[in-house]
Structure formats: C-alpha cells, structure tokens
Amino acid sequence: MVEDRGRLGGKSAIVTGAGRNIGEEIAKLFASEGAMVAVVDMDSGRAESVAAAIEKSGGRAVAIVCDVSRTDDIADMVSATVGAFGGIDILVNNVAISDNKDIFELSEDEWRKTIDVTLSSPFYVTKQVARWMVDNGRGGRVINIGSTSGFKGRPTALAYTAAKSGVFNLTQSLAVQLAPYGIIVNQVSPNMSGSPVGREVFDRNRKVNNLLGRPGEPEEQAKAVLFLASEDASFIAGANLFVDGGTMALASFADAPKAR
C-alpha cells in the first residue's frame, strides 16, 4: 500500500523522457510528493538509474523502455504501468528531439523524425492513456512540455520549432476534448533549462536572453509541472505556463539574423 503523502500521494504517473534533465527531475519530484512513477525512456540504463534513485530515496518507481513514436511500444508501456501501480492518474509528455538546423541543412528524414517524436508522440501517448482513463471511469492530468521555441522563429531550428508550436495547439485541443471526461490538460514551456535537447552538458555560463540573466535549472521546470499535476491547479485547464526567466517578455528584442 502506498502511503498517502505529499501533493501526489497515492497517484500513479507516467513521465516520458525521464532518464535525464527535466524529465528526470520531474520523476524524482513527483516521487518525493508521494506519486508512483513510471520512468519512461529509450535508454534502459538511464531509466533504471533514475528509478533506482527514487526507490533508494523511499519512493516507488518502475523503469520502462519505450519508443514513444511506436504505438505498439506505447501500449506495452501503458500495460506495464497499470500492472505495476494499478492505474494511471498523471501523464507528462516530456520527450523531444531537436534538429538544430536551418531549412537548407535539414533533410526530409530529419524533419519527419523530429515531428514524429516531438509532436506526434504526445498525441500517440495521450490517446492511449486517456482511453485507459475513460474506460476505467477515472479522470486525470496531462501536462505537455512545450518550449518558447514554439512561439517564435529560430535561425538554428525548423522542425523543432514547428513541432513545439503544434504541441501548444495540441494541448488546447486535447484540453477541450478531454475535459468532459475529467481529464485536465495543460502545458509548461521552458527556455534554456538544463542541457539543450539532445545534448549532455549543462553550461550554466551559456549566453541567455531573459530577465534573470541565467539559464533555468531542470528542478524549476519540475516544480511548475508538479503544480499543474496537483490540486493546487484545480481550476486551470488548457493553459500554457511559461517557465522561461522572462524570455518571452523580451521576444521582440531578439537579435535579427545577419544578411548573407
């Protein structure tokens, strides 16, 4: 029996891309607040390491290897979570990849892969998790991880910015369609928090353009996700929460690309 403690006491959560960076911190914070956590990642070593750390700290977690761009993998992941914890209450769609290229450098295969993982996978995963919730007569929470890149152009990414823009509208449409079933959908949009998408190193001295003058910590994103997953956010639906150090407040002052 799970002790009913913390803001998520007794709840079961799935966190995708939970093997590192923001996803890892979300999983660990959820567990510290009483949730049972499915640590989902493509890298088995990372997933197992995070799950083991949670268990060592007195929480409950299971490591699940899943390619969230494959619906068969997702079905197995949902079944494994329900088998381990008896149900699903919270889904965090965190996983993403980035192209970091301009239109002339980006191949069609890279475009398709980035869109599939970053935009399509939240649809694929949410559809199966929401179906389980509805079929079992229980509501829940879905939090999508967006990005400030979904709200403005970038000189060094194209598929990623398009995908994250789509995630925002996906969030709103899912919120409209799932609210009648008691499933509340929201979004958190980070900027420059932890290591960049697809990279390992967190450079706390890298150049930023925000009001606080520093990159964000992964833990700061996790706290925002926890808020939306908890009863503290009981009257928030279909919303996007920028956790960006004020980046979007300065969006109109971004440096223009140089002519070539």
PAZAPA-4460 file (N, C-alpha, C; in steps of 0.05 Angstrom, whole numbers, plus 32768, in hexadecimal, padded with zeros to 4 digits):
% residues 260
    n_x    n_y    n_z   ca_x   ca_y   ca_z    c_x    c_y    c_z   seq   type   mol
   8011   7FE8   8000   8000   8000   8000   8012   8019   8000     1      M     A
   800C   802C   7FEE   801B   8044   7FEC   8011   8058   8002     2      V     A
   8023   8063   8010   801C   8077   8024   8010   8090   8017     3      E     A
   7FFA   8099   8021   7FED   80B1   8016   7FFB   80CA   8021     4      D     A
   8010   80D2   8014   801F   80E9   801E   8026   80FB   8007     5      R     A
   802C   8114   800E   8034   8128   7FF9   801D   8130   7FE8     6      G     A
   8023   8141   7FD5   800E   814C   7FC3   8004   8138   7FAF     7      R     A
   8013   8122   7FAB   800B   810E   7F98   8008   80F3   7FA5     8      L     A
   8003   80F2   7FBF   8001   80D9   7FCE   7FEE   80C5   7FC1     9      G     A
   7FF8   80AD   7FBB   7FE8   8098   7FB1   7FE3   8099   7F93    10      G     A
   7FEC   80AE   7F85   7FE7   80B1   7F69   7FFD   80A1   7F59    11      K     A
   7FF5   8099   7F41   8007   808B   7F2F   800D   809D   7F17    12      S     A
   8027   80A1   7F11   802E   80B3   7EFB   8041   80A6   7EE7    13      A     A
   803D   80AE   7ECE   8050   80A7   7EB8   805F   80C0   7EB1    14      I     A
   8079   80BF   7EAF   808A   80D5   7EA6   809B   80CB   7E8F    15      V     A
   8097   80D5   7E77   80A7   80CC   7E60   80C1   80DD   7E5F    16      T     A
   80D5   80D1   7E53   80EF   80DE   7E52   80FA   80E4   7E6E    17      G     A
   80F5   80D1   7E81   80FB   80D5   7E9D   8117   80CC   7EA5    18      A     A
   8128   80C6   7E92   8142   80BC   7E98   8157   80D1   7E9D    19      G     A
   8150   80EA   7E98   8164   8100   7E9B   8156   811B   7E9D    20      R     A
   8165   812F   7EA5   815E   814B   7EA4   8142   8150   7EB0    21      N     A
   8130   815F   7EA2   8117   8167   7EAD   8106   814F   7EB4    22      I     A
   8105   813B   7EA2   80F4   8123   7EA8   80FD   8114   7EC1    23      G     A
   8117   8112   7EC5   8121   8105   7EDD   8119   8114   7EF6    24      E     A
   811B   812F   7EF6   8113   813E   7F0D   80F5   813D   7F12    25      E     A
   80E5   813C   7EFD   80C8   8139   7F01   80C2   811F   7F0F    26      I     A
   80CF   8109   7F05   80CA   80EF   7F11   80D2   80EE   7F2E    27      A     A
   80E9   80F9   7F35   80F2   80F9   7F50   80E1   810A   7F62    28      K     A
   80D9   8122   7F59   80C8   8133   7F69   80AC   8127   7F6D    29      L     A
   80A1   811C   7F58   8087   810E   7F5B   8089   80F9   7F71    30      F     A
   809E   80E8   7F6F   80A1   80D3   7F83   80A4   80DE   7F9F    31      A     A
   80B2   80F4   7FA2   80B6   80FF   7FBD   809B   810A   7FC8    32      S     A
   8088   810F   7FB6   806E   8119   7FBE   8059   8103   7FBF    33      E     A
   8063   80EA   7FBF   8051   80D3   7FC4   8048   80C4   7FAD    34      G     A
   804F   80CC   7F94   8046   80BE   7F7C   8056   80A5   7F77    35      A     A
   8049   8091   7F6B   8057   807A   7F5F   805D   8082   7F42    36      M     A
   8076   807E   7F3A   807E   808A   7F21   8089   8075   7F0D    37      V     A
   807E   8075   7EF5   8089   8066   7EDF   809D   8077   7ED1    38      A     A
   80B6   806F   7ED4   80CD   807E   7EC8   80D1   8073   7EAC    39      V     A
   80C8   8082   7E98   80C7   8079   7E7C   80DE   8086   7E6C    40      V     A
   80EE   8075   7E5F   8104   8080   7E4F   810C   806B   7E3B    41      D     A
   8118   8074   7E25   8123   8061   7E11   813C   8054   7E1B    42      M     A
   814B   8061   7E2D   8164   8057   7E38   815E   8048   7E51    43      D     A
   8161   802D   7E50   815B   801D   7E67   816C   8023   7E80    44      S     A
   8186   8029   7E7B   8198   8030   7E91   818F   8049   7E9F    45      G     A
   8188   805D   7E91   817F   8076   7E9D   8165   8072   7EAD    46      R     A
   8152   8064   7EA0   8138   805F   7EAD   813C   8050   7EC7    47      A     A
   814C   803B   7EC6   8151   802B   7EDE   8160   803A   7EF4    48      E     A
   8172   804C   7EEC   8181   805C   7EFF   816E   806F   7F0E    49      S     A
   815D   807C   7EFF   814A   808F   7F0C   8137   8080   7F1E    50      V     A
   812C   806A   7F14   8119   805A   7F25   8127   8050   7F3E    51      A     A
   8140   8047   7F3C   814F   803D   7F53   8153   8053   7F67    52      A     A
   8159   806B   7F5E   815D   8082   7F70   8144   8089   7F7F    53      A     A
   812D   8087   7F71   8113   808C   7F7E   810E   8077   7F93    54      I     A
   8112   805E   7F8D   810E   8049   7FA0   8120   804B   7FB8    55      E     A
   8139   8053   7FB3   814C   8056   7FC9   8144   806C   7FDC    56      K     A
   8136   8080   7FD1   812C   8096   7FE2   8112   8091   7FEF    57      S     A
   8108   8078   7FEC   80EF   8071   7FFA   80D6   8073   7FE9    58      G     A
   80D9   807A   7FCF   80C2   807C   7FBD   80BD   8063   7FAE    59      G     A
   80A9   8064   7F9D   80A3   804D   7F8C   80A6   8054   7F6F    60      R     A
   80B4   8044   7F5F   80B8   804A   7F43   80BD   8030   7F34    61      A     A
   80B7   8031   7F1A   80BD   801B   7F09   80C9   8027   7EEF    62      V     A
   80DE   801A   7EE6   80EB   8023   7ECD   80DF   8015   7EB5    63      A     A
   80D7   8024   7EA1   80CA   8019   7E89   80D8   8024   7E70    64      I     A
   80E2   8012   7E60   80EE   801A   7E46   80D8   801B   7E32    65      V     A
   80D6   8032   7E24   80C0   8036   7E11   80C8   804A   7DFC    66      C     A
   80C3   8043   7DE3   80C6   8056   7DCD   80AA   8062   7DC9    67      D     A
   80A7   807B   7DD2   808D   8088   7DD2   8083   8090   7DB6    68      V     A
   8093   808A   7DA2   808A   808F   7D86   807D   8075   7D7B    69      S     A
   807C   8060   7D8B   8071   8046   7D82   805A   803E   7D94    70      R     A
   8042   803C   7D87   802A   8037   7D97   802A   801C   7DA5    71      T     A
   8037   8008   7D9A   8039   7FEE   7DA8   8049   7FF1   7DC1    72      D     A
   805F   8000   7DC0   806F   8004   7DD8   805F   8013   7DED    73      D     A
   804F   8026   7DE5   803F   8036   7DF8   802B   8024   7E05    74      I     A
   801E   8013   7DF6   800A   8000   7E02   8017   7FEF   7E17    75      A     A
   802F   7FE5   7E12   803E   7FD5   7E26   8045   7FE6   7E3E    76      D     A
   804C   7FFF   7E3A   8053   8011   7E50   803B   8017   7E62    77      M     A
   8024   801B   7E56   800C   8020   7E65   8005   8007   7E76    78      V     A
   8006   7FF0   7E69   8000   7FD7   7E77   8014   7FD2   7E8E    79      S     A
   802D   7FD8   7E8A   8041   7FD4   7E9F   803D   7FE7   7EB6    80      A     A
   8035   8000   7EB1   802F   8013   7EC6   8017   800A   7ED7    81      T     A
   8002   8003   7EC9   7FEA   7FF9   7ED7   7FF0   7FE0   7EE7    82      V     A
   8000   7FCE   7EDB   8007   7FB6   7EE9   8017   7FBB   7F03    83      G     A
   8029   7FD0   7F01   803A   7FD6   7F18   802B   7FE5   7F2E    84      A     A
   801A   7FF8   7F26   800E   800B   7F39   7FF0   8009   7F3B    85      F     A
   7FE3   7FFA   7F2A   7FC6   7FF7   7F2B   7FB6   800C   7F1C    86      G     A
   7FC3   8020   7F10   7FB5   8034   7F02   7FC7   804B   7EF8    87      G     A
   7FBB   805F   7EEC   7FCA   8076   7EE2   7FBA   808F   7EE9    88      I     A
   7FC6   80A2   7EF7   7FB9   80BB   7EFE   7FC5   80D3   7EF0    89      D     A
   7FDF   80D2   7EEA   7FED   80E9   7EDF   7FFF   80E0   7EC8    90      I     A
   7FFF   80F0   7EB3   8011   80EB   7E9C   8020   8105   7E97    91      L     A
   803A   8103   7E95   804B   8119   7E8D   8059   8112   7E73    92      V     A
   8051   811F   7E5D   805E   811C   7E43   8076   812E   7E41    93      N     A
   808D   8124   7E48   80A5   8134   7E4A   80B9   812F   7E33    94      N     A
   80B9   8117   7E27   80CE   8110   7E14   80CD   8122   7DFB    95      V     A
   80E5   8128   7DF1   80E7   8138   7DD9   8103   8135   7DCD    96      A     A
   8105   8139   7DB3   811F   813C   7DA7   811F   8155   7D96    97      I     A
   8136   8160   7D90   8138   8179   7D80   814A   8175   7D68    98      S     A
   8145   8184   7D53   8155   8183   7D3B   816D   8195   7D3C    99      D     A
   816A   81AD   7D47   8180   81C1   7D49   818C   81C7   7D2E   100      N     A
   817B   81C9   7D1A   8185   81CF   7CFF   8172   81E2   7CF1   101      K     A
   817C   81F0   7CDC   816B   8201   7CCC   815F   81F1   7CB5   102      D     A
   814E   81FE   7CA5   813F   81F1   7C91   8150   81E3   7C7C   103      I     A
   8168   81EE   7C76   8179   81E3   7C61   818A   81CC   7C6C   104      F     A
   818E   81CA   7C86   819D   81B4   7C92   818B   819C   7C99   105      E     A
   8172   81A1   7C9E   8160   818D   7CA9   8156   817A   7C94   106      L     A
   815A   8160   7C98   8151   814C   7C85   8133   8145   7C8A   107      S     A
   8126   8139   7C77   810A   8131   7C7B   8108   811C   7C90   108      E     A
   811B   810A   7C92   811A   80F5   7CA7   811D   8102   7CC2   109      D     A
   812F   8115   7CC5   8132   8123   7CDF   8119   8132   7CE6   110      E     A
   810D   813F   7CD3   80F3   814D   7CD8   80DE   8139   7CE2   111      W     A
   80DB   8123   7CD5   80C6   8110   7CDC   80CB   8104   7CF8   112      R     A
   80E5   80FE   7CFE   80EB   80F2   7D18   80E6   8106   7D2F   113      K     A
   80EE   811F   7D2B   80EA   8134   7D3F   80CC   8139   7D44   114      T     A
   80BD   813A   7D2F   80A0   813E   7D32   8093   8126   7D40   115      I     A
   809B   810E   7D38   808F   80F6   7D43   8094   80F4   7D61   116      D     A
   80AD   80F9   7D6A   80B3   80F6   7D86   80A9   810D   7D96   117      V     A
   80AC   8125   7D8C   80A6   813D   7D9C   8089   8145   7D9C   118      T     A
   807C   8142   7D85   805F   8149   7D83   804D   8131   7D83   119      L     A
   8053   811D   7D73   8040   8107   7D70   803F   80F6   7D89   120      S     A
   8056   80F2   7D97   8056   80E0   7DAE   8043   80EA   7DC5   121      S     A
   8041   8104   7DCA   802D   810C   7DDF   8010   8104   7DD7   122      P     A
   800A   8105   7DBD   7FF0   80FB   7DB4   7FEE   80DD   7DB8   123      F     A
   8002   80CE   7DAF   8001   80B1   7DB1   7FFE   80A8   7DCE   124      Y     A
   800F   80B3   7DE0   800E   80AB   7DFC   7FF5   80B4   7E0A   125      V     A
   7FED   80CD   7E05   7FD5   80D7   7E13   7FBC   80C7   7E0A   126      T     A
   7FBB   80C0   7DF1   7FA3   80B1   7DE7   7FA0   8097   7DF6   127      K     A
   7FB6   8088   7DFA   7FB4   806E   7E07   7FB0   8071   7E25   128      Q     A
   7FBD   8085   7E32   7FBA   8089   7E4E   7F9E   8093   7E54   129      V     A
   7F94   80A6   7E44   7F7A   80B1   7E48   7F64   809C   7E44   130      A     A
   7F68   808B   7E30   7F55   8075   7E2C   7F54   8063   7E45   131      R     A
   7F6B   805D   7E51   7F6B   804D   7E69   7F5B   805B   7E7F   132      W     A
   7F60   8075   7E82   7F53   8084   7E97   7F35   8084   7E93   133      M     A
   7F2C   8089   7E7B   7F0F   808A   7E75   7F03   806E   7E79   134      V     A
   7F0F   805A   7E6E   7F04   803F   7E71   7F02   8036   7E8E   135      D     A
   7F13   8041   7E9F   7F13   8039   7EBB   7F05   804D   7ECD   136      N     A
   7EF8   8060   7EC1   7EE7   8073   7ED0   7EF5   8085   7EE3   137      G     A
   7F0D   808D   7EDB   7F1C   809F   7EEC   7F28   80B6   7EDC   138      R     A
   7F29   80CD   7EE7   7F35   80E4   7EDA   7F53   80E3   7EDE   139      G     A
   7F60   80FA   7ED8   7F7D   80FB   7EDB   7F88   8116   7ED2   140      G     A
   7FA2   8117   7ED2   7FB0   812F   7EC9   7FC4   8128   7EB3   141      R     A
   7FC5   8139   7E9F   7FD9   8136   7E8A   7FE8   8151   7E89   142      V     A
   8002   8150   7E8A   8013   8168   7E87   8026   8163   7E71   143      I     A
   8024   8174   7E5C   8037   8173   7E46   804D   8187   7E4A   144      N     A
   8066   817F   7E43   807C   8191   7E45   8080   819E   7E2A   145      I     A
   807B   81B8   7E28   807E   81C7   7E10   809A   81D4   7E0F   146      G     A
   809B   81EC   7E04   80B4   81FB   7E03   80AE   8217   7DF9   147      S     A
   80BE   822A   7E02   80BC   8245   7DF6   80C1   8244   7DD9   148      T     A
   80CF   8230   7DCF   80D5   822D   7DB2   80BC   8229   7DA2   149      S     A
   80A6   8221   7DAF   808D   821D   7DA1   807D   8237   7D9D   150      G     A
   8088   824D   7DA6   807A   8267   7DA5   8089   827C   7D95   151      F     A
   80A0   8275   7D89   80B0   8288   7D7A   80C3   8278   7D68   152      K     A
   80CD   8286   7D54   80E0   8279   7D42   80FC   8278   7D4D   153      G     A
   810C   8265   7D43   8128   8262   7D4B   8139   825E   7D33   154      R     A
   8151   8269   7D32   8163   8265   7D1B   816F   8249   7D1A   155      P     A
   816F   823B   7D31   817D   8221   7D32   816B   8209   7D37   156      T     A
   8152   820B   7D32   813F   81F4   7D34   8127   81FA   7D23   157      A     A
   811B   81E5   7D18   8103   81E8   7D07   80EE   81D3   7D0F   158      L     A
   80F6   81BA   7D0D   80E3   81A5   7D14   80DB   81A7   7D32   159      A     A
   80EE   81AD   7D43   80E9   81AF   7D60   80D6   81C6   7D66   160      Y     A
   80DA   81DD   7D59   80C8   81F4   7D5F   80AC   81EE   7D54   161      T     A
   80AB   81E2   7D3D   8090   81DB   7D32   8082   81C6   7D44   162      A     A
   8091   81B3   7D4E   8086   819E   7D5F   807C   81AA   7D79   163      A     A
   808C   81BB   7D86   8084   81C6   7D9F   806D   81DA   7D9C   164      K     A
   806B   81E7   7D85   8053   81F8   7D80   803B   81E6   7D7F   165      S     A
   803E   81CF   7D72   8027   81BC   7D70   8020   81B1   7D8B   166      G     A
   8033   81AD   7D9D   802D   81A2   7DB8   801B   81B6   7DC7   167      V     A
   801F   81CF   7DC3   800E   81E3   7DD1   7FF1   81E0   7DC8   168      F     A
   7FEC   81DF   7DAE   7FD0   81DC   7DA5   7FC6   81C0   7DAB   169      N     A
   7FD7   81AC   7DAB   7FCE   8191   7DB3   7FC5   8192   7DD0   170      L     A
   7FD4   81A0   7DE1   7FCC   81A3   7DFD   7FB1   81AF   7E00   171      T     A
   7FAC   81C4   7DF2   7F92   81D2   7DF4   7F7B   81C0   7DEA   172      Q     A
   7F80   81B3   7DD3   7F6B   81A2   7DC8   7F65   8189   7DDA   173      S     A
   7F7B   817D   7DE4   7F77   8167   7DF7   7F68   8171   7E10   174      L     A
   7F6E   8189   7E19   7F60   8193   7E31   7F42   8195   7E2C   175      A     A
   7F3B   819F   7E14   7F1F   81A2   7E0D   7F11   8186   7E0B   176      V     A
   7F1F   8173   7DFE   7F12   8159   7DF9   7F12   8147   7E11   177      Q     A
   7F25   814A   7E23   7F27   8137   7E3A   7F1A   8141   7E54   178      L     A
   7F16   815B   7E56   7F0A   8166   7E6E   7EEF   8159   7E75   179      A     A
   7EDE   8153   7E62   7EC4   8146   7E69   7EC8   812B   7E78   180      P     A
   7EE0   811F   7E75   7EE5   8106   7E82   7EF5   8109   7E9C   181      Y     A
   7EF8   8122   7EA5   7F07   8127   7EBD   7F25   8126   7EBA   182      G     A
   7F2F   8127   7EA2   7F4B   8127   7E9C   7F54   8144   7E96   183      I     A
   7F65   814F   7EA6   7F6D   816B   7EA4   7F88   816C   7E97   184      I     A
   7F8A   817C   7E82   7FA3   817E   7E72   7FAE   819A   7E73   185      V     A
   7FC8   819C   7E79   7FD6   81B6   7E79   7FF2   81B2   7E6D   186      N     A
   8001   81C8   7E6C   801B   81C8   7E60   802F   81DA   7E70   187      Q     A
   8047   81D1   7E72   805D   81E2   7E7C   8071   81E6   7E65   188      V     A
   8079   81FF   7E61   808C   8206   7E4C   80A6   8211   7E57   189      S     A
   80BB   8201   7E58   80D5   820A   7E62   80E4   821A   7E4D   190      P     A
   80FA   8226   7E56   810F   8232   7E45   812A   822E   7E52   191      N     A
   813C   8222   7E43   8158   821F   7E4C   815A   8216   7E69   192      M     A
   814F   81FE   7E6E   8150   81F3   7E89   815F   81D9   7E88   193      S     A
   8174   81D7   7E97   8185   81BF   7E97   8194   81BD   7E7D   194      G     A
   819A   81A5   7E74   81A9   81A1   7E5C   8196   81A3   7E44   195      S     A
   819F   81AE   7E2D   818D   81B0   7E16   8183   8195   7E0D   196      P     A
   816C   8195   7DFF   8161   817C   7DF5   8175   816D   7DE4   197      V     A
   817A   8153   7DEB   818C   8143   7DDC   81A9   8146   7DE4   198      G     A
   81AF   8156   7DF8   81CB   815A   7E01   81CD   8153   7E1F   199      R     A
   81E6   814D   7E27   81EB   8143   7E42   81F3   8159   7E56   200      E     A
   8201   816D   7E4C   820E   8180   7E5F   81FC   8197   7E65   201      V     A
   81F9   819D   7E7E   81EB   81B5   7E88   81FF   81CB   7E8D   202      F     A
   8201   81DE   7E7C   8213   81F5   7E7E   8205   820C   7E8C   203      D     A
   8209   820F   7EA5   81FC   8225   7EB4   8206   8240   7EAD   204      R     A
   821B   8242   7E9D   8226   825B   7E94   821F   8262   7E78   205      N     A
   820E   8252   7E6B   8208   8258   7E4F   81F7   8271   7E4D   206      R     A
   81F8   827E   7E36   81EA   8297   7E31   81CC   8292   7E32   207      K     A
   81BE   82A4   7E40   81A1   82A2   7E41   8196   82BE   7E3C   208      V     A
   817C   82BF   7E34   816E   82D8   7E2F   8154   82D7   7E3F   209      N     A
   8157   82DD   7E59   813F   82DD   7E69   8142   82F2   7E7F   210      N     A
   812E   82F5   7E90   812E   830A   7EA5   813F   8302   7EBD   211      L     A
   8146   82E9   7EC0   8154   82E0   7ED8   8172   82DD   7ED4   212      L     A
   817B   82DD   7EBA   8197   82DC   7EB4   81A5   82C2   7EB9   213      G     A
   8196   82AC   7EB9   81A2   8291   7EBD   8190   827C   7EB0   214      R     A
   819C   8265   7EA9   818B   824F   7EA0   817A   8244   7EB6   215      P     A
   8164   8236   7EAF   8153   822A   7EC3   815E   820F   7ECC   216      G     A
   8157   8208   7EE5   815E   81EE   7EF0   8148   81DA   7EE9   217      E     A
   814E   81C1   7EE3   8139   81AD   7EDE   8125   81AB   7EF5   218      P     A
   812F   81AF   7F0D   811D   81AD   7F25   8107   81C3   7F24   219      E     A
   810E   81DA   7F18   80FA   81EF   7F16   80E3   81E8   7F03   220      E     A
   80E9   81DA   7EEE   80D4   81D0   7EDC   80C4   81BB   7EEB   221      Q     A
   80D1   81A9   7EF9   80C3   8194   7F07   80AF   819F   7F1B   222      A     A
   80B6   81B4   7F29   80A4   81C0   7F3D   808A   81CB   7F2F   223      K     A
   808E   81D6   7F17   8076   81E0   7F09   8064   81C9   7F00   224      A     A
   8070   81B3   7EF7   8061   819C   7EEF   8052   8190   7F07   225      V     A
   8060   818E   7F1D   8053   8185   7F36   803B   8195   7F3D   226      L     A
   803D   81AF   7F3B   8027   81C1   7F40   800F   81BA   7F2F   227      F     A
   8013   81B7   7F15   7FFD   81B1   7F03   7FF2   8195   7F07   228      L     A
   8002   8183   7F11   7FF9   8167   7F17   7FE9   8165   7F31   229      A     A
   7FEC   8179   7F42   7FE1   8178   7F5D   7FC6   8186   7F5E   230      S     A
   7FB9   8183   7F75   7F9F   8190   7F7A   7FA2   81AE   7F7D   231      E     A
   7FBB   81B8   7F80   7FBF   81D5   7F81   7FB7   81E2   7F67   232      D     A
   7FB6   81D2   7F51   7FAE   81DD   7F37   7F93   81D3   7F2E   233      A     A
   7F81   81CF   7F41   7F67   81C3   7F3C   7F55   81D3   7F29   234      S     A
   7F5A   81ED   7F26   7F49   81FD   7F14   7F59   8207   7EFC   235      F     A
   7F6E   81F9   7EF4   7F7E   8200   7EDD   7F7B   81EA   7EC8   236      I     A
   7F73   81F2   7EB0   7F6F   81DE   7E9A   7F75   81EC   7E80   237      A     A
   7F83   81DD   7E6E   7F8A   81E7   7E54   7F9D   81FE   7E54   238      G     A
   7FAD   8201   7E69   7FBF   8218   7E6D   7FDB   8210   7E65   239      A     A
   7FEB   8225   7E5E   8007   8223   7E59   8015   8234   7E6E   240      N     A
   8028   8228   7E7D   8037   8236   7E91   8054   8239   7E87   241      L     A
   805C   8252   7E81   8078   8257   7E7A   8089   8256   7E93   242      F     A
   809D   8244   7E93   80B1   8244   7EA9   80CB   8249   7E9B   243      V     A
   80D0   8263   7E95   80E4   826A   7E82   80F6   8281   7E8B   244      D     A
   80F4   8289   7EA5   8104   829F   7EAF   80FD   82B9   7EA2   245      G     A
   80E6   82BB   7E96   80DE   82D4   7E89   80E6   82D6   7E6C   246      G     A
   80EF   82C0   7E60   80F8   82C1   7E44   80E2   82CC   7E31   247      T     A
   80C9   82C3   7E35   80B5   82CC   7E22   80AD   82E9   7E26   248      M     A
   80B3   82F4   7E3D   80AF   8310   7E41   80C2   8321   7E31   249      A     A
   80D8   8315   7E29   80ED   8322   7E19   80ED   8319   7DFC   250      L     A
   80D8   830A   7DF4   80D8   82FE   7DDA   80DC   8312   7DC3   251      A     A
   80D1   832A   7DC6   80D3   833D   7DB0   80EF   834A   7DAE   252      S     A
   8100   8344   7DC1   811B   834F   7DC1   8130   833A   7DB8   253      F     A
   8127   8324   7DAD   813A   8310   7DA3   814B   831B   7D8D   254      A     A
   8164   8312   7D8C   8176   831B   7D77   816C   8311   7D5C   255      D     A
   816B   8323   7D48   8164   831B   7D2D   817B   830C   7D20   256      A     A
   8175   82F7   7D0F   818B   82E9   7D01   8199   82FB   7CEE   257      P     A
   81B3   82F7   7CEB   81C3   8308   7CD9   81BE   8300   7CBB   258      K     A
   81BE   8313   7CAA   81BC   830D   7C8D   81D4   82FE   7C83   259      A     A
   81D0   82EC   7C70   81E5   82DB   7C66   81EB   82E2   7C48   260      R     A
***
